[in-house]
Amino acid sequence: MSIGSLHFTKAGQCLRAVGIFLALLRAIRGPRVADRIMGVNMTGSLAIMAIVILSKLLGEPWLIDVALIYGMISFLAGVVLTKSSITVP
């Protein structure tokens, strides 16, 4: 890996960390339930992306499996949050 691509990767990880922070802020502050659900889903997606890139950088293929499992858990969390926020008249 060249020095230029290493700096590019570090910059990408920093931007991803800022994105995760902003998504968590949206999930906490709301104001609507839909904003909170979208914040949780965005946090999960950015975390999965970070795990996959880390797997590539470290050369550890088992981290891809961790990212897949985390993706399934994140999807189920989104479904549960959506289901619990829907009110049936």
C-alpha positions in Angstrom: 0.0 0.0 0.0 1.5 3.3 -1.0 1.7 6.4 1.2 -0.8 8.3 -0.8 -3.5 5.6 -0.6 -2.8 5.3 3.2 -3.5 9.0 3.7 -6.6 8.7 1.6 -7.8 5.8 3.7 -7.1 7.7 6.9 -9.0 10.7 5.7 -11.9 8.4 4.7 -12.0 6.8 8.1 -12.0 10.2 9.8 -14.9 11.3 7.6 -16.7 8.1 8.4 -16.2 8.7 12.1 -17.7 12.2 11.7 -20.6 10.7 9.8 -21.2 8.1 12.6 -21.2 10.9 15.2 -23.7 13.0 13.2 -26.0 10.0 12.6 -25.9 9.2 16.4 -26.7 12.8 17.1 -29.7 12.6 14.7 -30.8 9.3 16.4 -30.6 10.9 19.9 -32.1 14.3 19.1 -35.0 13.2 16.8 -37.4 15.1 16.6 -39.5 12.5 15.0 -39.4 8.7 15.3 -38.5 8.4 11.6 -35.4 10.6 12.1 -34.3 8.3 15.0 -34.8 5.2 12.9 -32.9 6.7 10.0 -30.0 7.7 12.4 -29.7 4.2 13.8 -29.7 2.7 10.3 -27.1 5.2 9.0 -24.9 4.5 12.1 -25.1 0.7 11.3 -24.3 1.2 7.7 -21.3 3.4 8.4 -20.0 1.0 11.0 -20.3 -1.9 8.6 -18.3 0.1 6.0 -15.6 0.8 8.5 -15.3 -2.9 9.5 -15.0 -3.9 5.8 -12.3 -1.4 5.1 -10.5 -2.4 8.3 -10.7 -6.0 7.1 -9.1 -5.1 3.8 -6.3 -3.0 5.5 -5.5 -5.7 8.1 -5.8 -8.6 5.7 -8.2 -10.3 8.1 -11.0 -12.0 6.1 -12.9 -13.0 9.2 -13.8 -9.4 9.8 -16.1 -9.6 6.7 -18.1 -12.2 8.5 -18.4 -9.9 11.5 -19.6 -7.1 9.2 -22.2 -9.4 7.7 -23.5 -10.4 11.1 -23.5 -6.8 12.2 -25.5 -5.9 9.1 -28.1 -8.6 9.9 -28.4 -7.3 13.5 -28.7 -3.7 12.2 -31.4 -4.7 9.8 -33.4 -6.5 12.5 -33.0 -3.4 14.8 -34.4 -1.2 12.1 -37.4 -3.6 11.6 -38.0 -3.8 15.4 -37.8 0.0 15.8 -40.2 0.5 12.8 -42.6 -2.1 14.1 -42.7 -0.7 17.6 -43.2 2.9 16.3 -46.2 2.1 14.1 -49.4 2.5 16.0 -52.5 0.6 14.9 -55.7 2.5 15.4 
